[in-house]
Amino acid sequence: MARPHETAISQINYLIGWICIHPSEYYEAVKMFDEIHDSTHLVRGRDDKNSYDIGRIGNHLVVMNCPASNINGQPHAGSIASDMRSTFPGIRFMLLVGTGGGAPSHKQDVRLGDVVLGAQVIPYQKREMTIDGHEIISRIATPPAILHSAMTRLESKLRQGLSLHEKIQEIGTPPLPRPAKDRLYSTHYTHCASHCDCLSAKVRALSSICLRSSRDGRDLVKVHQGAIGSASAAMKDVSSRDEYAESLGILCYEMEAITMMETISCLTVCGISDYCDGHDYDGWHAYASLSAAVCTKELLHSIVDVASLCPLEVTQGELERWVQGTLGEVEHSIRQAADPQHEYQTLDRNITMIIERYRLVQDVMVPKLYHLEGQMDPENARQTHDSVSAMKELQQELQTCLDTLRGRVSQQAKRQPKHTEMHEAWSLLRDKIDDWMRWKNDVSKATWKILG
């Protein structure tokens, strides 16, 4: 059970996003937190539809979305990720953790409950023709270097004796039982809804079962690293499953990863819940979700580099949503302040939020200014210039809000009798704004010197 955490942590400090698509995957993923942080006072980006759990896993501050249940048309991972980043713009990379269909072969003994770490994500249905007439995959996505290094460290731990099966057994009281039935059928044995062997407790179609060596104890759950196939529709054809597995090295299939990786740096983690052959493996979904979640937690424990060293990838649109959501929250909270003490706490919090947001916009804008300085292509220069101008407008909106807050602080400081505790507190709050204004002016002058 995760422990609650009392001290407030800035939303900017949450650097890793964990995406769950289905509630059944979230039920297992949320068990991975070592600490749960209070999320009731989050300042949300404009139009962010997600619900969040936030906390610590190992040494990392993590944001996890809680998917809605029983709704038609689950949101895609890409939109969940974009909404998440509009509220937590400091996120450096995300983890898409769920289930997928395995593609077992003589090269890779992928079984139910195993986990595949996506060293590559291949959109196997999206192909292009080269000028010499060859057909190629349009875009193969890969995780950032920090996650590739973590995958190597995790593999080293597994080779030295780390057992994922034992880690799974440590979760929950009692632990989630592992289904006993794992049957891999030959390609010629197709599913029959009324009397298929997969529906029977005992094997009846023995000649159609692929023989595999037994796994025992610590080795029940294997972790594989390799290519994950991603498409908009589920893989349900055995011939296609095997064809792509052979030609592209695909270990499993799922439906969200490629749109996710077009949005942000990401690693896809799939627990194997079926074999993409149309047979019934419903009993494996919860266990596969848990095995993927436990593997992801072990992966996070294997990240020794500081996630903040990874580049910021927040888009301009997400940044605008974040700032607009903040300005709306500031306006609302000031109206709710009922007394001077409450107003002081509200204004102090709001001032800190505005300064944080101004700084982050500055951090995103400065690389664009350097890029603009050396840009030779007119169209790229125009786009970069427009982006920088939009960010300056965001900073101006934040500055206008801060000027308003400073006016309220000055009024309250004048109203308090001198040499009282509250007069001193309001005066210090005003000084906080003035000190930041001096820093901002110095930084602005230095920034614009970049452009001459």
Secondary structure, 3 states (H helix, E strand, C coil): CCEEECCCCCHHHCCEEEECCCHHHHHHHHHHCCEEECCCCCCCCCCCCCCEEEEEECCEEEEEECCCCCCCCCCCHHHHHHHHHHHCCCCCEEEEEEEEEECCCCCCCCCCCCEEEEEEEECCCCEEECCCCCEEECCCECCCHHHHHHHHHHHHHHHCCCCHHHHHHCCCCCCCCCCCCCCCECCCCCCCCCCCHHHCCCCCCHHHECCCCCCCHHHCCCEEEEEEEECCCCCCCHHHHHHHHHHHCEEEEECCHHHHHCCCCEEEEEEEEECCCCCCCHHHHHHHHHHHHHHHHHHHHCCCCCHHHCCCCCCHHHHHHHHHHHHHHHHHHHHHCCCHHHHHHHHHHHHHHHHHHHHHHHHHHHHHHHHHHCCCCHHHHHHHHHHHHHHHHHHHHHHHHHHHHHHHHHHHHHHCCCCCHHHHHHHHHHHHHHHHHHHHHHHHHHHHHCCC
